[in-house]
C-alpha cells in the first residue's frame, strides 16, 4: 500500500471508531434497592468524527439493517434464583431477597446477566452490593455492552437462524414441492445395508487376541445382553476372549418352532474359518445334548443329531414347547500360530411353558490351547498357601474389545516369577531361570554380577532389569485364586515404583526388586478366604561409580517377596434386640389424666 492509500485507510478506521462510540453512548438506568428509588443517569454520546470529503456517500450505520432483538429480558432473568418464594444466598438478582437478606450477603454470585455473547451490542444487567449503607443496598443497572471482537454478529439477515424450525412433514399436498426442492430420494439396496451392518473384516493371516471369529458367511454369533437384559444376537465372538453371559428372550410360545434363536441348528451349523480370510473351514461338532424336563430333571442323550423345537399340547389344553435351547457352551481349540483347529458344542435343551416366560438363556465360550494340560486353580475362591499367584497383562489399546479382559499365559507357574538362586550365584548363568511366587511364602533370592570398566552404564541397567523383572512383568494380579480373565474388577493392578538417588552424571544401577503383597481374610468367620488387596513392586537403584581401568567389581542383585496380612480384627455381629413398638389408647389413663 502506497502513501496515497494510507489516508483512505485512516478515514475508514476513524469512521468505524466513531460508529462504535456512538453505540456505546446509551442511557444507563441505575436502580438502588433498599431505598426504593430509581435514578436514571443520562450519558451524552460523543459526536461522530466525519473526515469524508464532500459528496462521498456515508457508510451504512447500525440502523441500515435489522438488529438482533433480544430473546429474553435480561432485567427479568435470574439464573441463580433456584428456590421459589425464598431468597437464595448471594443471589443479587433474586426478587425474593430484601435489605435484611442483603446484610448477610458476601458478594453477588452472578454479577452480570446478559444474552448471547456473540452479538456486537447487547443488553447486560449488572448487579452489585453497597454494604456501607444502612441498611445494605443492592445496585442494579442495565447497560448496552459492546463486544470488542471483530467476529461478532452485527446485522441479522436470516431470521430463521434465531430459532429452531419444525421440519415439514411430507403429505399429499406438499409432496410434489418437496420432490422439486430435494431433487428426489436416494435409497440403499439390501446388499448395501447388509454390508454396512457387518463388522470390519481384519486383514491378517492368523487370529490374534480380540480378532472376531469368522465363519463361512459372516462371524460367529455370541448372543449377549447389551443395553438391557434382552439377548442381542448380532454380537460377534472374539478370539481368546472367554465369556459367560445370561440374557432373557421374549418369545411367543406358539411360534417357537419358527424362531432360530431357540433351534439347536442355529448354533451348530456355522463353519468357523481356520484363520481369517481362509478357505479352510472348521465345523462345529456337537459333543453332548442334555434334555431338561418341566420338573428340572436332566437326561443326557446318547445321540447328538440335530433336534428342532416342537410345540406340544398337553392335557388340560396347556401348550409347551420342547427341545428349546437353554444353554450353549462353545469350546474352541487353537494353536500357538493363531489357528482354530477344533470347535466343540455342548447344549442344554428344555421344555418351556407360558409360566416360564420370558425365557432365560445362558451362553459360554472358552478357548483351549492345543497340546496343553489344564492347571488347577490357586484357590476356590480364596488363595491356598503354597499355590502360585495368578497374574496377567493388560491388553494393548489397538485390540478390539481390548479393555474387557486380562491376557494370561497358560503356564500358571510362570505368570509371576522372581530370580532363582543357584549354587554358583552367577547372574549370567541363571538368566532365564525363574521361580514362581507362591502365596503366603516370603521368599528371597539373588546372584552376583561382575562388571568391568568396558561395559557401558545403559547396557548394564537393561541387563539387570531383565534379570530382576524377567521376560515380562505382569500388570495385574488376581484377587482370588479362581478369578476369571474377563472379570477385570477381580484383578488388582501392580503398582511399580522406582527408587533412585538424585545424583547427576552417575550411573543409577538397579540392585533389588522388592515385591510386597497385602492380603486379607474375606468372608465368613467359620471359613475365611484369602484375598489379595494390593501388590507393590519396588525397584531400588543405587549409584554406581566408574571403576578404574582393568579392575572388576562384583555387584549383588537380589529379589524379595513379602506377604503382609492386613485383615481387620474380626468382630462378631449379633442381631439387634427387638423393640416393642406399642401405642396405648389416648384415653388409657382416663379419668386420672
VMD Tcl script that draws the C-alpha trace (Angstrom):
set ca {
  {0.00 0.00 0.00}
  {1.49 3.33 -1.06}
  {1.33 6.76 0.66}
  {-1.86 7.62 -1.26}
  {-3.79 4.68 0.20}
  {-2.78 5.45 3.79}
  {-5.15 8.47 4.31}
  {-8.06 6.47 2.94}
  {-7.34 3.62 5.42}
  {-7.17 6.12 8.30}
  {-10.53 7.58 7.26}
  {-12.15 4.13 7.33}
  {-10.71 3.31 10.78}
  {-11.80 6.69 12.21}
  {-15.30 6.19 10.87}
  {-15.54 2.69 12.47}
  {-14.26 4.11 15.79}
  {-16.88 6.84 15.69}
  {-19.64 4.33 14.95}
  {-18.67 2.15 17.93}
  {-18.55 5.15 20.27}
  {-21.93 6.28 19.06}
  {-23.35 2.88 20.02}
  {-21.62 2.95 23.40}
  {-23.23 6.23 24.37}
  {-26.60 4.96 25.60}
  {-28.80 5.57 28.58}
  {-27.88 3.77 31.80}
  {-30.61 3.06 34.31}
  {-29.28 2.64 37.85}
  {-31.61 1.25 40.49}
  {-30.72 1.34 44.17}
  {-32.83 -1.20 46.03}
  {-33.31 -0.73 49.71}
  {-34.08 2.97 49.23}
  {-36.99 2.31 46.82}
  {-35.72 4.89 44.34}
  {-34.59 4.86 40.74}
  {-32.04 7.37 39.44}
  {-31.67 7.49 35.65}
  {-28.21 8.64 34.64}
  {-28.02 10.05 31.11}
  {-24.75 9.91 29.23}
  {-24.28 12.07 26.14}
  {-22.84 10.23 23.16}
  {-19.65 11.59 21.74}
  {-20.02 13.18 18.27}
  {-19.01 11.00 15.42}
  {-15.93 12.05 13.52}
  {-16.55 12.78 9.87}
  {-13.47 13.08 7.74}
  {-15.02 12.10 4.42}
  {-14.69 14.50 1.55}
  {-17.84 16.23 0.33}
  {-20.02 14.11 -1.89}
  {-18.80 10.79 -0.52}
  {-21.73 8.55 0.44}
  {-21.82 7.60 4.08}
  {-21.21 4.00 5.15}
  {-24.25 2.14 6.31}
  {-24.68 2.57 10.05}
  {-26.15 0.22 12.59}
  {-29.68 1.27 11.65}
  {-29.25 0.32 7.99}
  {-30.04 -3.37 8.67}
  {-32.16 -5.40 11.08}
  {-30.64 -5.59 14.56}
  {-30.79 -8.78 16.62}
  {-33.69 -8.49 19.02}
  {-33.04 -9.92 22.50}
  {-34.90 -13.16 23.07}
  {-35.22 -12.62 26.82}
  {-35.31 -9.56 29.04}
  {-32.03 -9.58 30.95}
  {-33.54 -7.38 33.65}
  {-36.08 -10.10 34.43}
  {-33.65 -13.01 34.04}
  {-32.07 -14.52 37.17}
  {-30.04 -17.70 36.71}
  {-29.23 -18.16 40.42}
  {-32.86 -17.97 41.61}
  {-33.32 -21.65 42.41}
  {-35.76 -21.60 45.34}
  {-39.31 -20.33 44.71}
  {-40.65 -17.70 47.15}
  {-37.34 -17.87 49.02}
  {-34.17 -15.81 48.97}
  {-31.10 -17.61 47.62}
  {-27.81 -16.77 49.31}
  {-25.60 -14.31 47.37}
  {-28.14 -14.17 44.53}
  {-28.40 -10.42 43.99}
  {-31.00 -10.74 41.21}
  {-33.42 -12.79 43.33}
  {-36.64 -10.73 43.66}
  {-37.48 -12.52 46.92}
  {-34.46 -11.01 48.72}
  {-34.88 -7.95 50.96}
  {-32.47 -5.50 52.58}
  {-32.31 -7.78 55.62}
  {-31.06 -10.60 53.38}
  {-28.51 -8.28 51.75}
  {-26.85 -7.73 55.14}
  {-25.64 -11.36 55.19}
  {-24.51 -11.40 51.55}
  {-20.74 -11.51 50.95}
  {-20.85 -10.86 47.21}
  {-23.03 -11.35 44.14}
  {-22.65 -14.89 42.83}
  {-23.81 -13.74 39.37}
  {-22.71 -10.10 38.92}
  {-23.54 -9.83 35.18}
  {-26.52 -11.27 33.31}
  {-26.60 -10.95 29.53}
  {-27.86 -12.74 26.44}
  {-25.86 -14.12 23.53}
  {-22.23 -13.04 23.80}
  {-21.75 -13.27 20.01}
  {-23.73 -10.08 19.32}
  {-21.76 -6.88 18.78}
  {-24.16 -4.94 21.00}
  {-26.47 -6.35 23.63}
  {-28.18 -5.55 26.89}
  {-26.45 -6.56 30.14}
  {-27.78 -6.41 33.70}
  {-25.09 -5.60 36.26}
  {-25.63 -6.30 39.97}
  {-23.54 -5.14 42.94}
  {-23.89 -4.53 46.69}
  {-23.44 -1.39 48.76}
  {-22.56 -2.88 52.12}
  {-21.61 0.50 53.66}
  {-25.21 1.74 53.52}
  {-27.58 1.20 56.42}
  {-29.43 -0.98 55.62}
  {-27.28 -2.57 52.86}
  {-28.48 -1.90 49.34}
  {-28.47 -3.73 46.03}
  {-27.31 -1.73 42.99}
  {-28.72 -2.66 39.63}
  {-28.21 -1.16 36.16}
  {-28.88 -2.14 32.55}
  {-26.24 -1.15 30.01}
  {-25.57 -1.69 26.32}
  {-22.43 -3.80 26.29}
  {-20.16 -3.67 23.23}
  {-18.39 -6.83 22.06}
  {-14.76 -5.87 21.20}
  {-14.31 -8.90 18.93}
  {-14.25 -8.23 15.19}
  {-16.03 -11.59 14.65}
  {-19.35 -10.57 16.17}
  {-22.93 -10.57 14.84}
  {-23.87 -7.01 13.88}
  {-26.68 -7.48 11.37}
  {-29.02 -10.47 11.11}
  {-30.33 -11.06 7.62}
  {-31.55 -14.62 8.24}
  {-34.28 -14.57 10.85}
  {-34.99 -18.35 10.85}
  {-31.47 -18.88 12.26}
  {-32.59 -17.30 15.56}
  {-34.98 -20.19 16.31}
  {-35.49 -23.85 15.55}
  {-37.68 -24.66 12.58}
  {-40.01 -27.65 12.67}
  {-39.31 -29.91 9.67}
  {-42.05 -30.07 7.10}
  {-43.73 -33.49 7.14}
  {-44.49 -34.82 3.64}
  {-48.17 -35.27 2.83}
  {-50.34 -35.41 -0.26}
  {-50.40 -31.61 -0.53}
  {-46.67 -30.76 -0.34}
  {-45.14 -33.95 -1.77}
  {-44.52 -32.51 -5.24}
  {-42.97 -29.38 -3.79}
  {-40.57 -31.40 -1.61}
  {-39.62 -33.55 -4.60}
  {-38.55 -30.45 -6.53}
  {-36.75 -28.96 -3.52}
  {-34.65 -32.00 -2.63}
  {-34.29 -33.43 -6.17}
  {-35.68 -36.86 -5.45}
  {-34.72 -39.53 -2.94}
  {-31.80 -41.96 -2.52}
  {-32.46 -45.50 -1.33}
  {-29.97 -48.22 -0.35}
  {-30.27 -51.73 -1.69}
  {-30.46 -54.77 0.56}
  {-26.89 -55.71 -0.21}
  {-25.63 -52.29 0.86}
  {-27.49 -52.47 4.14}
  {-26.21 -55.95 4.96}
  {-22.63 -54.93 4.27}
  {-22.80 -51.86 6.48}
  {-24.09 -53.92 9.39}
  {-21.15 -56.32 9.30}
  {-18.00 -55.51 11.35}
  {-14.80 -54.75 9.51}
  {-13.01 -57.85 8.26}
  {-9.49 -58.00 9.76}
  {-6.63 -58.14 7.27}
  {-4.43 -60.75 8.98}
  {-3.17 -64.27 8.36}
  {-3.78 -65.52 11.90}
  {-6.12 -64.95 14.78}
  {-4.89 -62.53 17.42}
  {-6.37 -61.53 20.74}
  {-9.67 -59.73 20.21}
  {-9.97 -60.51 16.49}
  {-13.51 -61.54 15.54}
  {-14.03 -65.22 14.73}
  {-15.00 -65.55 11.06}
  {-17.36 -68.12 9.62}
  {-18.04 -69.13 6.03}
  {-20.75 -66.48 5.64}
  {-20.19 -63.94 8.44}
  {-18.95 -64.04 12.03}
  {-19.60 -66.44 14.88}
  {-22.59 -65.00 16.72}
  {-22.49 -64.97 20.52}
  {-25.77 -63.65 21.98}
  {-25.31 -61.38 24.97}
  {-27.12 -58.55 26.77}
  {-26.03 -55.05 25.79}
  {-28.13 -52.11 26.94}
  {-30.69 -54.31 28.73}
  {-31.13 -57.90 29.85}
  {-32.58 -58.88 26.46}
  {-30.46 -61.06 24.18}
  {-28.71 -59.37 21.25}
  {-27.96 -61.95 18.54}
  {-25.64 -59.77 16.42}
  {-22.83 -59.71 19.00}
  {-19.74 -61.44 17.48}
  {-17.36 -63.70 19.42}
  {-13.70 -62.68 19.66}
  {-10.57 -64.83 19.73}
  {-9.16 -65.75 23.19}
  {-11.95 -63.88 24.97}
  {-13.66 -66.27 27.38}
  {-17.21 -65.18 28.11}
  {-20.16 -66.43 30.15}
  {-23.38 -64.41 29.96}
  {-27.08 -64.76 30.71}
  {-29.86 -62.93 28.89}
  {-33.62 -63.11 28.54}
  {-35.66 -63.55 25.40}
  {-39.29 -62.57 24.84}
  {-40.98 -65.17 22.68}
  {-44.41 -66.22 21.54}
  {-44.81 -69.84 22.59}
  {-47.00 -70.71 19.60}
  {-44.20 -69.53 17.23}
  {-41.33 -71.31 18.98}
  {-40.84 -73.70 16.04}
  {-40.07 -70.76 13.73}
  {-37.54 -68.90 15.93}
  {-33.90 -69.55 15.00}
  {-32.60 -68.50 18.43}
  {-34.44 -71.45 20.01}
  {-33.20 -74.01 17.49}
  {-30.15 -76.20 18.01}
  {-29.21 -75.93 14.32}
  {-28.73 -72.17 14.67}
  {-25.69 -72.73 16.92}
  {-24.26 -75.93 15.38}
  {-24.49 -75.11 11.65}
  {-21.83 -72.34 11.25}
  {-18.36 -73.32 9.98}
  {-15.51 -71.36 11.58}
  {-12.58 -70.37 9.35}
  {-9.27 -71.83 10.47}
  {-7.59 -68.43 10.05}
  {-9.12 -65.12 8.94}
  {-9.99 -64.87 5.22}
  {-9.07 -68.51 4.55}
  {-10.94 -71.24 2.69}
  {-10.28 -73.94 5.30}
  {-13.37 -74.46 7.43}
  {-13.64 -75.99 10.91}
  {-17.11 -77.49 11.53}
  {-18.74 -77.26 14.95}
  {-19.06 -80.72 16.50}
  {-21.87 -81.40 18.97}
  {-20.30 -83.20 21.95}
  {-23.28 -83.56 24.27}
  {-27.02 -82.86 24.46}
  {-28.80 -82.74 27.80}
  {-32.61 -82.63 28.00}
  {-34.30 -80.79 30.88}
  {-37.96 -81.52 31.68}
  {-40.53 -79.24 33.30}
  {-39.69 -80.62 36.75}
  {-35.97 -79.80 36.16}
  {-34.79 -83.40 35.75}
  {-31.81 -83.82 33.40}
  {-31.26 -86.61 30.88}
  {-28.22 -86.93 28.63}
  {-28.88 -88.22 25.14}
  {-26.62 -90.80 23.56}
  {-27.26 -89.49 20.07}
  {-26.10 -86.00 19.02}
  {-28.17 -85.45 15.89}
  {-29.85 -82.07 15.41}
  {-33.17 -81.59 17.21}
  {-35.78 -78.96 16.42}
  {-38.26 -77.27 18.79}
  {-41.70 -78.86 18.82}
  {-44.94 -77.32 20.08}
  {-46.91 -79.89 22.09}
  {-50.37 -79.59 23.61}
  {-50.60 -81.49 26.87}
  {-53.62 -82.50 28.92}
  {-55.77 -79.60 30.01}
  {-55.13 -77.60 26.81}
  {-51.72 -76.48 28.15}
  {-49.21 -75.84 25.38}
  {-45.50 -76.39 25.89}
  {-42.52 -76.13 23.57}
  {-39.97 -78.93 23.81}
  {-36.31 -79.15 22.74}
  {-35.76 -75.40 23.22}
  {-32.15 -74.23 23.59}
  {-31.48 -73.13 27.18}
  {-27.67 -73.23 27.41}
  {-24.92 -73.09 24.77}
  {-21.26 -73.84 25.53}
  {-18.57 -73.42 22.88}
  {-15.11 -74.92 23.39}
  {-12.55 -73.86 20.77}
  {-9.08 -75.38 20.44}
  {-6.30 -73.26 18.92}
  {-2.57 -73.49 18.20}
  {0.30 -71.19 19.07}
  {0.22 -69.93 15.47}
  {-3.27 -68.47 16.00}
  {-5.22 -71.16 14.13}
  {-8.52 -72.66 15.20}
  {-8.29 -76.45 14.89}
  {-11.40 -77.71 16.66}
  {-14.80 -76.40 17.75}
  {-16.97 -78.33 20.22}
  {-20.51 -77.56 21.30}
  {-22.50 -78.65 24.37}
  {-26.21 -77.90 24.59}
  {-28.92 -77.93 27.22}
  {-32.39 -78.32 25.69}
  {-35.52 -77.96 27.76}
  {-39.29 -77.77 27.82}
  {-40.81 -74.30 28.18}
  {-44.34 -73.32 29.16}
  {-46.09 -69.96 29.43}
  {-45.28 -69.84 33.14}
  {-41.53 -69.72 32.40}
  {-41.64 -66.76 30.01}
  {-39.68 -64.62 29.36}
  {-37.11 -67.29 28.59}
  {-33.62 -67.07 30.13}
  {-30.69 -68.43 28.12}
  {-27.04 -68.91 29.06}
  {-24.10 -68.74 26.64}
  {-20.45 -69.64 27.28}
  {-17.33 -69.70 25.14}
  {-13.80 -70.59 26.19}
  {-10.55 -71.31 24.38}
  {-8.09 -74.16 24.99}
  {-4.56 -74.19 23.58}
  {-3.59 -77.35 21.74}
  {-1.26 -79.85 23.46}
  {-1.59 -78.19 26.85}
  {-2.91 -79.60 30.09}
  {-5.19 -77.61 32.39}
  {-3.56 -76.30 35.56}
  {-5.52 -76.44 38.82}
  {-6.72 -73.17 40.26}
  {-4.79 -71.46 43.03}
  {-7.89 -71.50 45.23}
  {-11.67 -71.51 45.13}
  {-12.35 -68.74 45.75}
  {-9.55 -67.63 48.12}
  {-5.86 -68.40 47.65}
  {-4.39 -71.56 49.14}
  {-0.97 -71.28 50.75}
  {1.78 -72.71 48.55}
  {-0.01 -72.23 45.21}
  {1.24 -69.68 42.62}
  {-0.20 -66.20 42.25}
  {-2.46 -65.73 39.23}
  {-1.20 -62.78 37.12}
  {-1.71 -61.30 33.67}
  {-1.23 -58.37 31.35}
  {-3.40 -55.50 30.21}
  {-4.32 -55.75 26.50}
  {-2.93 -53.21 24.08}
  {-5.17 -50.31 23.10}
  {-5.15 -51.34 19.47}
  {-7.03 -54.57 20.09}
  {-10.79 -54.68 19.65}
  {-12.56 -55.20 22.93}
  {-9.12 -54.50 24.48}
  {-10.40 -53.23 27.80}
  {-12.67 -56.19 28.53}
  {-10.23 -58.88 29.73}
  {-6.80 -59.86 31.07}
  {-4.21 -61.66 28.93}
  {-2.68 -64.70 30.66}
  {-0.18 -67.40 29.78}
  {-1.31 -71.00 30.11}
  {1.61 -71.74 32.44}
  {0.25 -70.62 35.80}
  {3.64 -71.21 37.42}
  {5.24 -68.72 35.00}
  {2.88 -65.75 35.39}
  {4.58 -64.01 38.36}
  {8.17 -65.14 38.96}
  {11.37 -63.92 40.59}
  {15.07 -64.61 40.11}
  {16.10 -68.12 41.15}
  {19.21 -68.64 43.26}
  {21.79 -71.28 42.34}
  {24.92 -72.62 43.95}
  {27.18 -70.72 41.53}
  {25.40 -67.40 42.23}
  {26.33 -66.20 38.75}
  {23.69 -63.85 37.30}
  {24.66 -64.56 33.71}
  {24.38 -68.31 34.28}
  {20.91 -68.13 35.88}
  {19.46 -65.80 33.25}
  {16.04 -67.12 32.27}
  {15.79 -69.45 35.28}
  {12.85 -68.26 37.37}
  {10.86 -69.49 40.32}
  {7.14 -68.77 40.84}
  {5.83 -66.56 43.64}
  {3.80 -68.81 45.95}
  {1.04 -67.40 48.12}
  {1.93 -66.98 51.78}
  {5.63 -67.77 51.30}
  {8.15 -64.98 51.95}
  {10.98 -65.52 49.50}
  {14.41 -64.05 48.83}
  {16.92 -64.82 46.09}
  {19.95 -63.26 44.48}
  {23.06 -63.58 42.39}
  {26.37 -61.85 41.70}
  {27.23 -59.80 38.64}
  {30.83 -58.97 37.70}
  {31.32 -55.62 35.95}
  {34.32 -54.05 34.26}
  {35.00 -50.53 33.06}
  {34.48 -51.59 29.42}
  {30.75 -52.15 29.95}
  {28.63 -49.04 29.48}
  {26.05 -47.95 32.04}
  {22.90 -48.22 29.81}
  {23.83 -51.77 28.83}
  {24.29 -52.82 32.46}
  {21.00 -51.19 33.52}
  {18.99 -53.01 30.84}
  {20.70 -56.31 31.67}
  {19.97 -56.02 35.39}
  {16.34 -55.01 34.77}
  {15.79 -58.07 32.61}
  {17.29 -60.24 35.36}
  {15.05 -58.76 38.05}
  {11.77 -58.47 36.13}
  {12.10 -61.44 33.81}
  {10.85 -61.65 30.26}
  {7.51 -59.99 31.08}
  {6.48 -58.50 34.38}
  {2.67 -58.67 34.84}
  {0.37 -55.67 35.13}
  {-2.35 -57.32 37.24}
  {-2.65 -59.96 39.96}
  {-5.89 -61.84 40.64}
  {-7.64 -61.01 43.89}
  {-8.85 -64.59 44.28}
  {-7.43 -67.91 43.22}
  {-10.30 -68.51 40.76}
  {-10.64 -65.03 39.25}
  {-11.72 -65.16 35.61}
  {-9.84 -63.21 32.94}
  {-12.97 -61.41 31.76}
  {-13.84 -60.16 35.28}
  {-11.46 -57.18 35.37}
  {-12.77 -55.84 38.76}
  {-11.50 -59.07 40.36}
  {-7.91 -58.14 39.44}
  {-5.53 -55.87 41.39}
  {-3.08 -53.64 39.47}
  {0.62 -53.97 40.27}
  {1.99 -50.62 41.46}
  {5.54 -50.41 40.11}
  {7.76 -47.93 41.98}
  {11.33 -46.96 41.09}
  {13.61 -45.59 43.81}
  {16.90 -43.97 42.84}
  {19.09 -41.31 44.49}
  {19.02 -37.88 42.88}
  {22.63 -37.75 41.71}
  {23.63 -36.29 38.36}
  {26.20 -37.77 35.98}
  {26.31 -41.03 37.97}
  {25.11 -44.42 36.73}
  {21.93 -45.48 38.55}
  {22.12 -49.27 38.68}
  {19.09 -51.33 39.83}
  {20.17 -53.67 42.62}
  {16.99 -55.08 44.16}
  {13.33 -55.79 43.37}
  {11.10 -55.96 46.44}
  {7.54 -57.23 45.94}
  {5.02 -56.66 48.75}
  {1.68 -58.48 48.62}
  {-1.04 -57.35 51.02}
  {-3.89 -59.77 51.63}
  {-6.87 -60.01 53.92}
  {-9.29 -62.60 55.23}
  {-12.58 -62.34 53.36}
  {-15.96 -63.87 54.04}
  {-17.33 -65.84 56.97}
  {-15.52 -66.26 60.29}
  {-16.00 -70.01 60.03}
  {-14.27 -70.31 56.64}
  {-12.35 -67.09 55.76}
  {-10.92 -66.82 52.26}
  {-7.58 -65.22 51.38}
  {-8.00 -62.19 49.11}
  {-5.17 -60.05 47.69}
  {-5.93 -56.32 48.01}
  {-2.66 -54.65 46.98}
  {0.58 -55.52 45.16}
  {3.59 -53.20 45.08}
  {6.84 -53.83 43.18}
  {9.69 -51.56 44.31}
  {12.77 -51.36 42.06}
  {15.64 -49.99 44.15}
  {18.61 -48.42 42.37}
  {21.95 -47.21 43.70}
  {24.72 -45.00 42.41}
  {27.39 -46.96 40.63}
  {30.68 -45.04 40.21}
  {33.01 -45.80 37.35}
  {35.74 -48.38 38.05}
  {39.40 -47.92 37.32}
  {40.83 -49.36 34.15}
  {41.42 -53.09 34.31}
  {39.58 -53.69 37.60}
  {36.38 -55.65 38.17}
  {33.60 -55.02 40.63}
  {31.09 -57.52 41.93}
  {27.52 -56.33 42.38}
  {24.92 -58.27 44.36}
  {21.50 -58.45 42.69}
  {18.60 -59.59 44.90}
  {14.84 -60.06 44.83}
  {12.45 -60.44 47.76}
  {8.74 -61.19 48.19}
  {6.83 -60.37 51.37}
  {3.23 -61.22 52.25}
  {1.52 -58.88 54.72}
  {-1.75 -59.74 56.44}
  {-3.84 -56.56 56.64}
  {-7.01 -58.21 57.93}
  {-9.03 -56.13 60.35}
  {-9.86 -57.72 63.71}
  {-12.89 -59.92 63.36}
  {-15.98 -58.53 65.09}
  {-18.81 -60.92 65.74}
  {-22.14 -59.49 64.69}
  {-25.35 -60.01 66.63}
  {-28.88 -59.24 65.80}
  {-30.34 -56.13 67.39}
  {-32.62 -56.71 70.30}
  {-36.29 -56.48 69.38}
  {-38.08 -53.31 70.35}
  {-41.71 -53.12 71.33}
  {-43.46 -50.55 69.21}
  {-46.81 -50.48 71.04}
  {-49.02 -47.45 71.42}
  {-51.61 -47.08 74.20}
  {-55.05 -45.62 73.53}
  {-55.26 -41.88 74.08}
  {-57.81 -42.38 76.91}
  {-55.98 -45.23 78.63}
  {-55.39 -43.27 81.88}
  {-58.82 -41.66 81.93}
  {-60.10 -40.25 84.32}
  {-56.76 -39.88 86.15}
  {-55.11 -37.82 83.44}
}
mol new
graphics top color blue
foreach p $ca { graphics top sphere $p radius 0.5 }
foreach p [lrange $ca 0 end-1] q [lrange $ca 1 end] { graphics top cylinder $p $q radius 0.2 }
display resetview
